Amino acid sequence: MRMIIDYDSTPRAQRKVCEAISKEYQIPVEGISGLAADDEHYDEDRKAQIDEVLTMDDIFITDDYDLAQTLLDRALSVISPKGIVICSANIESLLYERFLNQKQPSKPLSQEAASRRHHDQIERFTTILLDLIAPLNTEDYQ
């Protein structure tokens, strides 16, 4: 098992969470990044890097829902840095929500609310990641 991080869409705080968990559980972390976003080969470069390394035993972390949709059947799990497990059951609603937000952006949050949301997202992300990789203690169930 490895954690593969899409550096182009994963915030630094969540990358640090991945690095800390990687050290604690001895799970390799690999980063994927395209070239400059204005490069015409950006998507192809990123997908080629992913094709080289991704296996069904890996956890892929990205906030790019289009990319996530193409990887659902090729990874153990695809999760968003916002703390969402992306799966075939919710990808359409995530894409539609993104579409609606692009058409009519939400009102800006206060600094306190934005900070609280950021903290909550990191907490959810950490919990989900630990649930995916932490060994299950079966002694608790005997």
Secondary structure, 3 states (H helix, E strand, C coil): CCEEEECCCCCHHHHHHHHHHHHHHCCCEEEECCCCCCCCCHHHHHHHHHHHHCCCCCEEECCCHHHHHHHCCCCCEEECCCCCEECCCCHHHHHHHHHHHHHCCCCCCCHHHHHHHHHHHHHHHHHHHHHHHCCCCHHHHC
